[in-house]
Every structure is written in structure tokens, then in C-alpha cells.
Amino acid sequence: MPDLTRREFLFKTMLITGGFLLTSCEDEVQEQDEEPDYESPGMLLGDYSSKRIIIIGAGLAGLSAGYELAHAGHEVTILEARNRVGGRVHTHRNDFSDGHFAEAGAARIPPDHNMTLGYADHFNLPLDPFYPQSGLFVDFTEDTRTLISTNDFLDGRPWPTSVQHKYYVKIRGGTDLLPFAFAEYLSDKIQLMTPVESIIQNSNEVVVRVSDSTEFTGDRVLCTVPLPVLNRIQFSPQLSPEKLDAASGGYNYAASTRVFLQFAERFWASEGLNGWGYTDWPEEIWQPTWDREGSRGIIMSYLRYNRSDELDALSAANQLEHVLNRWENVFPGVHDYVEHGSSHSWVQDEWSGGAWASPTEEQYEALEHHMGEAEGRIHFAGEHASDYHGWMQGAIVSGLRAAKEIHESDSYFI
């Protein structure tokens, strides 16, 4: 089938598989006509001239910006290298049985992330507590296994500066429902499997060339590409020295790997456990679908930084065995119930190269201000270009900031 048709097929298949139905372009126009009082958390105000805008990346930064720019009357095209939308919001569904799923990326939402919560409400996505509200949690520290009551755990914190466990929420049914909600509105504007190779700008326009040599011409470009893969794109004129430095490894990214294991039954419940806890390896242990009915269950290991790098060095089979061997001390008998497993490394992810921006203090002071600065007709967004590194809030806030810049920009070269 022709290339464009294939992209459309992949996109529609992805949404339908996730439980979503696409409306036709005519339906979208009719819906907009029926809802003249459109409002959203980041809606763009003011009557500005319509622009042709090319957005690189269909993660939450690109999707939120594209959503608001399209609603404001601009012509939007979104180019995404992957065969899916969402970026580092990635819910694994096909790996598991009985409707279970697990988050490879963004999962929990703190109570002060107003834009993330605002868009969940805007799209009528229900929220649930992220952590279980019953059962015993496990802590394995210095070879000692301790069981923690529900109340004591919920009053604790995942790290010292965070809010308490009890205040975190999740999107019911999977975090990918949020990018899918943006993408459903933008479906005819998104082209999947379209890696960008070069961006050339002059005083009149910007030309974006993709891997199959197709060219897209626009008035403005929004680049939401993570820094570790930004240098795959050739810019003319060249980017600022600060962005080049950041893209060449001068702005650290965190390593993060998650290992998912499916079990024939939730054997841990015989001890009154809920499948959640911590170890001093260190790792977080989650049962992502703790609130789902059925006998089967999933437990996942969430590793960061050096421990993630160590696990990434192992083969897939050895990764699973490594985790299971350690978990014998956390969930005795774990080997007897495991059915299969998988993992996801963000460092090894082709279009991410890392989990989130994690600059040193020196890197932050020297470069942070430059990450979101527009360069001519090219604007920049992403969690790395925000004050919320590692969160959906950072991607959304930066996307909306860039969308406002573009919306209010004059037609001449800035």
C-alpha cells in the first residue's frame, strides 16, 4: 500500500486497539460547530494570523501544543518517528493476559500538576489512587524484610522531597489514554514513522525534510525531540552553541529500566501483601493493575541510574532471572508462579536515548535557560525545556509555552 496510507492504517489500528474510535474529519467539524464555547486548560487567546506549523514529535509536548494550535485556527502537521504517539508515555498492553497492562514510562501524577490533571479532566479521563488503599507493603533493606501497614505506607513518601504516597493518582485504564485523547482530535494531522532528517530555515519559511526525502514547508517549527537524539537532525543555520553542547552529552539524562513479570496467580495475597514495596538495591516495586479483577497479576521492578545501566548490560532472559532471584527475598516462592516477562530501557530506546533530563547543578545553571529558547522560526519544547524534569507536566507546560510563542508570533523573522 502507498506510504501515506500505511501510516494512516498504523495510526488508526493503534487507536482502535487501545479502545478508541476515530471520528471522520466531517464529524470533527460538526463537533466543533456544536461546541463554540471550547475551553481547555491551555487554550490560546487572541486573534492572530493563521500559520503553517510543523511539530516534530508526538509526545505530550507536541500533542498538547498541536491540540491548542489547531483549535486556534493554525494549520498543524505533526511528524513522529515512532509507530505510535505518546513518546515517553508508553503503556505496555500486548505483553500481558486478561487485560492487564503496565507503564513503561509516565505513570503517577502529583496533586499540584495542574495541567496534567486539567487535561485529564478536559478529556473526561477518570483518576484513581496510584497506590493501593489496602494490604501490606514490603520493604527489603539490609537483608531484612519488613511488612508495612497501609496507613503507614500511604503517609510515607517515594523520595524525601515528594508529596506523600496517598496524594498520587493515575489515569484509570492506562496513562496512554491521555496522549490518545489529544491524538484522536489531531488524527488527520499526525504522520507516524516519519523521522526528521533536516530543518532549514530562512527569513520567509522553514523546510523540514524527512527520511523518505519528503519535504514539509511551514511558517514555524516546534521541535520536541529529546536532547540525546536531537543531533540526528541537521539544522541550517546551525543551532546555538548551548543547544549543541546539550545535545552532545552536555546535559545529562537519567537511565531508567522497568522489568515486568506476569504471574499465574497473585500468590502474594496469601500473606496479605498487595504486591508493592521498596528494596535498597534500590528499586520500586509496583503491581500496576492492583485494582483489576482476576487471578493473574503483574509485578514490575522500577530501576534508575546505575542499577538501570547494570540491568541493561544483561540479556533479556538474564534480566528476568536477576530480578526474580532478588525477589525471592521479597516475595518468597516467586519462581513458582511466573509465566513470562519483558522489560523496557529508555536509554536503549531508539527515539529517546534516556528517561528524563537529569542535569548536574553546573549543567542546569549553564544551559537550562537555553533549552526552551526559540532560534529564528524554530521553537523548542519537552520536559527538558521545563522546570518539571521527568514529568508529564513538564512536557505539557513546555508545549503550551511554545504554542503561545508561535500563536502570538508575527509573520516576520524573529
Buried (B, 14 or more C-beta within 10 A) or exposed (E): EEEEEEBBEBBBEBBEEBEBEBEEEEEBEEEEEEEEEEEBBBBBEEEBEEBBBBBBBBBBBBBBBBBBBBBBEBBBBBBBBBEBBBBBBBBBBEBBEEEBBBBBBBBBBBEEBEBBBBBBEBBEBEEEBBBBEEBBBBBBEEEEBEBBEBEEBBEBEBEEEEEBBBBBBBBEBBBBBBBBBBBBBBBBBBBBBBBBEBBBBEEEBBBBBBEEEEEBEBBBBBBBBBBBBBBBBEBEEEBEEBBBBBBEEBBBBBBBBBBBBBBEBBBBEEEEBBBBBBBEBEBBBBBBBBEBEEEBBBBBBBBBEEBBBBBBEBEEEEBBBBBBEBBEBBBEEBEEBBEEBBBBBBBBBEBBBBBBBBBEEEBBEBBBEBBBBBBBBBBBBBBBBBEBBBBBBBBBBBBBBBBBBBBEBEEEEE
